């Protein structure tokens, strides 16, 4: 009786532990992929090195461009804006 019970319950317990592990890993991946929006700046001239345009992201595969004139947008960590920004959609 005890042997039959263990033979029935053990595979179910192993499957349950595997499912819980897989679901928690997937939830952690989704949580880490969320990134706060970053303001994008475009290069205008030497007198005005960076002009605020619109929000972008720092991940994705498409270069973040201005909706107005199509200029590439950059992050502004200091006085200049050297870091090119990306976004998920084109």
NULO-695521 format. One record per atom (N, C-alpha, C): residue number from 1; residue in three letters; atom name; y, z, x. Coordinates in steps of 0.05 Angstrom, whole numbers. Each point is the difference from the previous one (the first is absolute). Last residue first. Example, Ala and Ser with C-alpha at 12.3 -4.5 7.8 and 13.67 -1.06 7.14 Angstrom:
2
@seq: 2; type: Ser; atom: N; y: -45; z: 142; x: 257
@seq: 2; type: Ser; atom: CA; y: 24; z: 1; x: 16
@seq: 2; type: Ser; atom: C; y: 22; z: 14; x: -15
@seq: 1; type: Ala; atom: N; y: -115; z: -1; x: 6
@seq: 1; type: Ala; atom: CA; y: 24; z: 0; x: -18
@seq: 1; type: Ala; atom: C; y: 24; z: 0; x: 18
This chain:
90
@seq: 90; type: Unk; atom: N; y: 1005; z: -686; x: 190
@seq: 90; type: Unk; atom: CA; y: 18; z: -20; x: 11
@seq: 90; type: Unk; atom: C; y: 24; z: -5; x: -17
@seq: 89; type: Unk; atom: N; y: -60; z: 94; x: 13
@seq: 89; type: Unk; atom: CA; y: 2; z: -25; x: -15
@seq: 89; type: Unk; atom: C; y: 20; z: -19; x: 13
@seq: 88; type: Unk; atom: N; y: -19; z: 85; x: 40
@seq: 88; type: Unk; atom: CA; y: -26; z: -9; x: -10
@seq: 88; type: Unk; atom: C; y: 1; z: -26; x: -14
@seq: 87; type: Unk; atom: N; y: 68; z: 28; x: 82
@seq: 87; type: Unk; atom: CA; y: -6; z: 8; x: -27
@seq: 87; type: Unk; atom: C; y: -26; z: -12; x: -9
@seq: 86; type: Unk; atom: N; y: 68; z: 26; x: 96
@seq: 86; type: Unk; atom: CA; y: -20; z: -16; x: -15
@seq: 86; type: Unk; atom: C; y: -2; z: 10; x: -28
@seq: 85; type: Unk; atom: N; y: 75; z: 3; x: 92
@seq: 85; type: Unk; atom: CA; y: -15; z: 12; x: -22
@seq: 85; type: Unk; atom: C; y: -18; z: -20; x: -14
@seq: 84; type: Unk; atom: N; y: 47; z: 15; x: 105
@seq: 84; type: Unk; atom: CA; y: -5; z: -18; x: -22
@seq: 84; type: Unk; atom: C; y: -17; z: 14; x: -21
@seq: 83; type: Unk; atom: N; y: 68; z: 43; x: 75
@seq: 83; type: Unk; atom: CA; y: -28; z: -1; x: -9
@seq: 83; type: Unk; atom: C; y: -3; z: -17; x: -25
@seq: 82; type: Unk; atom: N; y: 86; z: 24; x: 49
@seq: 82; type: Unk; atom: CA; y: -18; z: -17; x: 16
@seq: 82; type: Unk; atom: C; y: -28; z: -5; x: -12
@seq: 81; type: Unk; atom: N; y: 107; z: 33; x: -18
@seq: 81; type: Unk; atom: CA; y: -24; z: -3; x: -18
@seq: 81; type: Unk; atom: C; y: -20; z: -19; x: 14
@seq: 80; type: Unk; atom: N; y: 85; z: 76; x: 32
@seq: 80; type: Unk; atom: CA; y: -9; z: -28; x: -3
@seq: 80; type: Unk; atom: C; y: -24; z: -2; x: -18
@seq: 79; type: Unk; atom: N; y: 39; z: 84; x: 17
@seq: 79; type: Unk; atom: CA; y: 24; z: -17; x: -4
@seq: 79; type: Unk; atom: C; y: -7; z: -29; x: -3
@seq: 78; type: Unk; atom: N; y: -80; z: 61; x: -20
@seq: 78; type: Unk; atom: CA; y: 24; z: 10; x: 13
@seq: 78; type: Unk; atom: C; y: 24; z: -17; x: -6
@seq: 77; type: Unk; atom: N; y: -87; z: -18; x: -38
@seq: 77; type: Unk; atom: CA; y: -4; z: 28; x: 9
@seq: 77; type: Unk; atom: C; y: 25; z: 13; x: 12
@seq: 76; type: Unk; atom: N; y: -25; z: -84; x: -67
@seq: 76; type: Unk; atom: CA; y: 23; z: 9; x: 16
@seq: 76; type: Unk; atom: C; y: -5; z: 29; x: 8
@seq: 75; type: Unk; atom: N; y: -61; z: -96; x: -31
@seq: 75; type: Unk; atom: CA; y: 5; z: 29; x: -3
@seq: 75; type: Unk; atom: C; y: 23; z: 8; x: 19
@seq: 74; type: Unk; atom: N; y: -10; z: -102; x: -43
@seq: 74; type: Unk; atom: CA; y: -8; z: 17; x: 22
@seq: 74; type: Unk; atom: C; y: 5; z: 30; x: -8
@seq: 73; type: Unk; atom: N; y: -11; z: -112; x: -42
@seq: 73; type: Unk; atom: CA; y: 11; z: 27; x: -2
@seq: 73; type: Unk; atom: C; y: -13; z: 19; x: 21
@seq: 72; type: Unk; atom: N; y: 21; z: -114; x: -15
@seq: 72; type: Unk; atom: CA; y: -19; z: 21; x: 6
@seq: 72; type: Unk; atom: C; y: 14; z: 27; x: 0
@seq: 71; type: Unk; atom: N; y: 36; z: -82; x: -62
@seq: 71; type: Unk; atom: CA; y: 2; z: 11; x: 28
@seq: 71; type: Unk; atom: C; y: -21; z: 22; x: 4
@seq: 70; type: Unk; atom: N; y: 24; z: -55; x: -82
@seq: 70; type: Unk; atom: CA; y: -25; z: -4; x: 14
@seq: 70; type: Unk; atom: C; y: 0; z: 11; x: 29
@seq: 69; type: Unk; atom: N; y: 70; z: 4; x: -75
@seq: 69; type: Unk; atom: CA; y: 1; z: -22; x: 19
@seq: 69; type: Unk; atom: C; y: -25; z: -5; x: 16
@seq: 68; type: Unk; atom: N; y: 4; z: 64; x: -76
@seq: 68; type: Unk; atom: CA; y: 25; z: -16; x: -3
@seq: 68; type: Unk; atom: C; y: -1; z: -25; x: 18
@seq: 67; type: Unk; atom: N; y: -68; z: 70; x: -1
@seq: 67; type: Unk; atom: CA; y: -2; z: -17; x: -24
@seq: 67; type: Unk; atom: C; y: 24; z: -19; x: -3
@seq: 66; type: Unk; atom: N; y: -41; z: 40; x: 94
@seq: 66; type: Unk; atom: CA; y: 21; z: 4; x: -20
@seq: 66; type: Unk; atom: C; y: -5; z: -19; x: -23
@seq: 65; type: Unk; atom: N; y: -84; z: 32; x: 61
@seq: 65; type: Unk; atom: CA; y: 24; z: -17; x: 1
@seq: 65; type: Unk; atom: C; y: 19; z: 7; x: -23
@seq: 64; type: Unk; atom: N; y: -95; z: 35; x: 59
@seq: 64; type: Unk; atom: CA; y: 19; z: 7; x: -21
@seq: 64; type: Unk; atom: C; y: 26; z: -17; x: 4
@seq: 63; type: Unk; atom: N; y: -103; z: -27; x: 29
@seq: 63; type: Unk; atom: CA; y: 26; z: 9; x: 11
@seq: 63; type: Unk; atom: C; y: 19; z: 5; x: -23
@seq: 62; type: Unk; atom: N; y: -108; z: 8; x: -10
@seq: 62; type: Unk; atom: CA; y: 22; z: -18; x: -3
@seq: 62; type: Unk; atom: C; y: 26; z: 12; x: 11
@seq: 61; type: Unk; atom: N; y: -84; z: 47; x: -5
@seq: 61; type: Unk; atom: CA; y: -5; z: -24; x: 17
@seq: 61; type: Unk; atom: C; y: 23; z: -20; x: -2
@seq: 60; type: Unk; atom: N; y: -8; z: 116; x: -9
@seq: 60; type: Unk; atom: CA; y: -4; z: -25; x: -14
@seq: 60; type: Unk; atom: C; y: -3; z: -23; x: 19
@seq: 59; type: Unk; atom: N; y: 57; z: 98; x: 10
@seq: 59; type: Unk; atom: CA; y: -27; z: -11; x: 2
@seq: 59; type: Unk; atom: C; y: -2; z: -25; x: -18
@seq: 58; type: Unk; atom: N; y: 77; z: 57; x: 6
@seq: 58; type: Unk; atom: CA; y: -7; z: -4; x: 28
@seq: 58; type: Unk; atom: C; y: -29; z: -9; x: 3
@seq: 57; type: Unk; atom: N; y: 77; z: -19; x: -80
@seq: 57; type: Unk; atom: CA; y: -21; z: 18; x: 8
@seq: 57; type: Unk; atom: C; y: -4; z: -3; x: 29
@seq: 56; type: Unk; atom: N; y: 91; z: -17; x: -67
@seq: 56; type: Unk; atom: CA; y: -25; z: -13; x: 9
@seq: 56; type: Unk; atom: C; y: -21; z: 22; x: 6
@seq: 55; type: Unk; atom: N; y: 106; z: -16; x: -53
@seq: 55; type: Unk; atom: CA; y: -22; z: 16; x: 10
@seq: 55; type: Unk; atom: C; y: -24; z: -17; x: 7
@seq: 54; type: Unk; atom: N; y: 104; z: -36; x: 8
@seq: 54; type: Unk; atom: CA; y: -19; z: 9; x: -21
@seq: 54; type: Unk; atom: C; y: -23; z: 16; x: 12
@seq: 53; type: Unk; atom: N; y: 90; z: -21; x: 45
@seq: 53; type: Unk; atom: CA; y: -5; z: -21; x: -20
@seq: 53; type: Unk; atom: C; y: -18; z: 10; x: -22
@seq: 52; type: Unk; atom: N; y: 74; z: 29; x: 87
@seq: 52; type: Unk; atom: CA; y: -20; z: 10; x: -19
@seq: 52; type: Unk; atom: C; y: -5; z: -22; x: -21
@seq: 51; type: Unk; atom: N; y: 33; z: -18; x: 102
@seq: 51; type: Unk; atom: CA; y: 11; z: 2; x: -27
@seq: 51; type: Unk; atom: C; y: -23; z: 7; x: -19
@seq: 50; type: Unk; atom: N; y: 27; z: -1; x: 114
@seq: 50; type: Unk; atom: CA; y: -20; z: 4; x: -21
@seq: 50; type: Unk; atom: C; y: 14; z: 3; x: -27
@seq: 49; type: Unk; atom: N; y: 50; z: -21; x: 81
@seq: 49; type: Unk; atom: CA; y: -27; z: -6; x: 9
@seq: 49; type: Unk; atom: C; y: -21; z: 2; x: -22
@seq: 48; type: Unk; atom: N; y: 105; z: -22; x: 11
@seq: 48; type: Unk; atom: CA; y: -15; z: 14; x: -21
@seq: 48; type: Unk; atom: C; y: -30; z: -5; x: 6
@seq: 47; type: Unk; atom: N; y: 59; z: -35; x: 62
@seq: 47; type: Unk; atom: CA; y: 17; z: 21; x: -10
@seq: 47; type: Unk; atom: C; y: -14; z: 18; x: -21
@seq: 46; type: Unk; atom: N; y: -43; z: -77; x: 36
@seq: 46; type: Unk; atom: CA; y: 2; z: 21; x: 21
@seq: 46; type: Unk; atom: C; y: 18; z: 23; x: -9
@seq: 45; type: Unk; atom: N; y: -50; z: -51; x: -78
@seq: 45; type: Unk; atom: CA; y: 16; z: -9; x: 23
@seq: 45; type: Unk; atom: C; y: 1; z: 22; x: 21
@seq: 44; type: Unk; atom: N; y: -67; z: -1; x: -73
@seq: 44; type: Unk; atom: CA; y: 23; z: -16; x: -11
@seq: 44; type: Unk; atom: C; y: 15; z: -12; x: 24
@seq: 43; type: Unk; atom: N; y: -104; z: 41; x: -27
@seq: 43; type: Unk; atom: CA; y: 19; z: -4; x: 22
@seq: 43; type: Unk; atom: C; y: 22; z: -18; x: -11
@seq: 42; type: Unk; atom: N; y: -57; z: 66; x: -66
@seq: 42; type: Unk; atom: CA; y: 0; z: -26; x: 13
@seq: 42; type: Unk; atom: C; y: 21; z: -1; x: 22
@seq: 41; type: Unk; atom: N; y: -66; z: 81; x: -54
@seq: 41; type: Unk; atom: CA; y: 27; z: -10; x: 9
@seq: 41; type: Unk; atom: C; y: -3; z: -27; x: 13
@seq: 40; type: Unk; atom: N; y: -58; z: 74; x: -71
@seq: 40; type: Unk; atom: CA; y: 0; z: -22; x: 19
@seq: 40; type: Unk; atom: C; y: 29; z: -9; x: 5
@seq: 39; type: Unk; atom: N; y: -54; z: 96; x: -32
@seq: 39; type: Unk; atom: CA; y: 23; z: -18; x: -4
@seq: 39; type: Unk; atom: C; y: -1; z: -22; x: 21
@seq: 38; type: Unk; atom: N; y: -88; z: 50; x: -38
@seq: 38; type: Unk; atom: CA; y: 19; z: 2; x: 22
@seq: 38; type: Unk; atom: C; y: 23; z: -20; x: -6
@seq: 37; type: Unk; atom: N; y: -85; z: 57; x: -59
@seq: 37; type: Unk; atom: CA; y: 16; z: -24; x: 6
@seq: 37; type: Unk; atom: C; y: 21; z: 6; x: 22
@seq: 36; type: Unk; atom: N; y: -96; z: 51; x: -4
@seq: 36; type: Unk; atom: CA; y: 26; z: 1; x: -12
@seq: 36; type: Unk; atom: C; y: 16; z: -25; x: 6
@seq: 35; type: Unk; atom: N; y: -108; z: 4; x: -6
@seq: 35; type: Unk; atom: CA; y: 22; z: 3; x: 19
@seq: 35; type: Unk; atom: C; y: 26; z: 0; x: -15
@seq: 34; type: Unk; atom: N; y: -116; z: 7; x: -12
@seq: 34; type: Unk; atom: CA; y: 26; z: 0; x: -13
@seq: 34; type: Unk; atom: C; y: 22; z: 6; x: 21
@seq: 33; type: Unk; atom: N; y: -94; z: 0; x: 20
@seq: 33; type: Unk; atom: CA; y: 12; z: -27; x: 0
@seq: 33; type: Unk; atom: C; y: 27; z: -1; x: -13
@seq: 32; type: Unk; atom: N; y: -59; z: 78; x: 6
@seq: 32; type: Unk; atom: CA; y: 14; z: -5; x: 25
@seq: 32; type: Unk; atom: C; y: 13; z: -27; x: 1
@seq: 31; type: Unk; atom: N; y: -51; z: 28; x: -76
@seq: 31; type: Unk; atom: CA; y: 22; z: 18; x: 3
@seq: 31; type: Unk; atom: C; y: 16; z: -6; x: 25
@seq: 30; type: Unk; atom: N; y: -80; z: -47; x: -19
@seq: 30; type: Unk; atom: CA; y: 21; z: -8; x: -18
@seq: 30; type: Unk; atom: C; y: 25; z: 17; x: 4
@seq: 29; type: Unk; atom: N; y: -77; z: 23; x: 48
@seq: 29; type: Unk; atom: CA; y: 11; z: -26; x: 10
@seq: 29; type: Unk; atom: C; y: 23; z: -9; x: -18
@seq: 28; type: Unk; atom: N; y: -48; z: 77; x: -26
@seq: 28; type: Unk; atom: CA; y: 17; z: 6; x: 24
@seq: 28; type: Unk; atom: C; y: 12; z: -26; x: 11
@seq: 27; type: Unk; atom: N; y: -62; z: -6; x: -72
@seq: 27; type: Unk; atom: CA; y: 25; z: 12; x: -9
@seq: 27; type: Unk; atom: C; y: 19; z: 6; x: 24
@seq: 26; type: Unk; atom: N; y: -87; z: -33; x: 17
@seq: 26; type: Unk; atom: CA; y: 17; z: -21; x: -12
@seq: 26; type: Unk; atom: C; y: 26; z: 12; x: -9
@seq: 25; type: Unk; atom: N; y: -63; z: 60; x: 34
@seq: 25; type: Unk; atom: CA; y: 10; z: -17; x: 21
@seq: 25; type: Unk; atom: C; y: 18; z: -22; x: -11
@seq: 24; type: Unk; atom: N; y: -44; z: 57; x: -61
@seq: 24; type: Unk; atom: CA; y: 21; z: 14; x: 14
@seq: 24; type: Unk; atom: C; y: 12; z: -16; x: 23
@seq: 23; type: Unk; atom: N; y: -74; z: -36; x: -49
@seq: 23; type: Unk; atom: CA; y: 24; z: 2; x: -17
@seq: 23; type: Unk; atom: C; y: 23; z: 14; x: 14
@seq: 22; type: Unk; atom: N; y: -85; z: -4; x: 43
@seq: 22; type: Unk; atom: CA; y: 12; z: -26; x: -2
@seq: 22; type: Unk; atom: C; y: 26; z: 0; x: -16
@seq: 21; type: Unk; atom: N; y: -51; z: 80; x: 5
@seq: 21; type: Unk; atom: CA; y: 11; z: -7; x: 26
@seq: 21; type: Unk; atom: C; y: 14; z: -27; x: 0
@seq: 20; type: Unk; atom: N; y: -47; z: 27; x: -77
@seq: 20; type: Unk; atom: CA; y: 24; z: 17; x: 4
@seq: 20; type: Unk; atom: C; y: 13; z: -6; x: 26
@seq: 19; type: Unk; atom: N; y: -82; z: -43; x: -18
@seq: 19; type: Unk; atom: CA; y: 22; z: -10; x: -17
@seq: 19; type: Unk; atom: C; y: 25; z: 16; x: 3
@seq: 18; type: Unk; atom: N; y: -77; z: 29; x: 47
@seq: 18; type: Unk; atom: CA; y: 10; z: -25; x: 10
@seq: 18; type: Unk; atom: C; y: 23; z: -12; x: -16
@seq: 17; type: Unk; atom: N; y: -45; z: 78; x: -31
@seq: 17; type: Unk; atom: CA; y: 16; z: 6; x: 24
@seq: 17; type: Unk; atom: C; y: 12; z: -25; x: 12
@seq: 16; type: Unk; atom: N; y: -60; z: -11; x: -72
@seq: 16; type: Unk; atom: CA; y: 25; z: 13; x: -9
@seq: 16; type: Unk; atom: C; y: 18; z: 6; x: 24
@seq: 15; type: Unk; atom: N; y: -86; z: -33; x: 17
@seq: 15; type: Unk; atom: CA; y: 17; z: -21; x: -11
@seq: 15; type: Unk; atom: C; y: 27; z: 11; x: -9
@seq: 14; type: Unk; atom: N; y: -66; z: 61; x: 30
@seq: 14; type: Unk; atom: CA; y: 9; z: -17; x: 22
@seq: 14; type: Unk; atom: C; y: 19; z: -22; x: -10
@seq: 13; type: Unk; atom: N; y: -42; z: 54; x: -65
@seq: 13; type: Unk; atom: CA; y: 20; z: 16; x: 15
@seq: 13; type: Unk; atom: C; y: 11; z: -17; x: 24
@seq: 12; type: Unk; atom: N; y: -70; z: -36; x: -50
@seq: 12; type: Unk; atom: CA; y: 24; z: 1; x: -17
@seq: 12; type: Unk; atom: C; y: 22; z: 15; x: 15
@seq: 11; type: Unk; atom: N; y: -86; z: -3; x: 40
@seq: 11; type: Unk; atom: CA; y: 13; z: -26; x: 1
@seq: 11; type: Unk; atom: C; y: 26; z: 0; x: -17
@seq: 10; type: Unk; atom: N; y: -50; z: 82; x: -3
@seq: 10; type: Unk; atom: CA; y: 11; z: -6; x: 27
@seq: 10; type: Unk; atom: C; y: 13; z: -28; x: 1
@seq: 9; type: Unk; atom: N; y: -48; z: 34; x: -79
@seq: 9; type: Unk; atom: CA; y: 27; z: 9; x: 3
@seq: 9; type: Unk; atom: C; y: 12; z: -9; x: 27
@seq: 8; type: Unk; atom: N; y: -92; z: -19; x: -24
@seq: 8; type: Unk; atom: CA; y: 18; z: -12; x: -20
@seq: 8; type: Unk; atom: C; y: 29; z: 6; x: 6
@seq: 7; type: Unk; atom: N; y: -70; z: 37; x: 53
@seq: 7; type: Unk; atom: CA; y: -2; z: -29; x: 2
@seq: 7; type: Unk; atom: C; y: 19; z: -14; x: -19
@seq: 6; type: Unk; atom: N; y: -9; z: 94; x: -5
@seq: 6; type: Unk; atom: CA; y: 14; z: -8; x: 24
@seq: 6; type: Unk; atom: C; y: 0; z: -30; x: 3
@seq: 5; type: Unk; atom: N; y: -51; z: 34; x: -71
@seq: 5; type: Unk; atom: CA; y: 29; z: 6; x: -5
@seq: 5; type: Unk; atom: C; y: 16; z: -9; x: 24
@seq: 4; type: Unk; atom: N; y: -93; z: -4; x: 6
@seq: 4; type: Unk; atom: CA; y: 10; z: -21; x: -18
@seq: 4; type: Unk; atom: C; y: 30; z: 3; x: -4
@seq: 3; type: Unk; atom: N; y: -44; z: 67; x: 49
@seq: 3; type: Unk; atom: CA; y: 1; z: -25; x: 15
@seq: 3; type: Unk; atom: C; y: 11; z: -22; x: -17
@seq: 2; type: Unk; atom: N; y: -17; z: 84; x: -39
@seq: 2; type: Unk; atom: CA; y: 23; z: 1; x: 17
@seq: 2; type: Unk; atom: C; y: 4; z: -26; x: 16
@seq: 1; type: Unk; atom: N; y: -76; z: 7; x: -55
@seq: 1; type: Unk; atom: CA; y: 24; z: 0; x: -16
@seq: 1; type: Unk; atom: C; y: 25; z: 0; x: 17
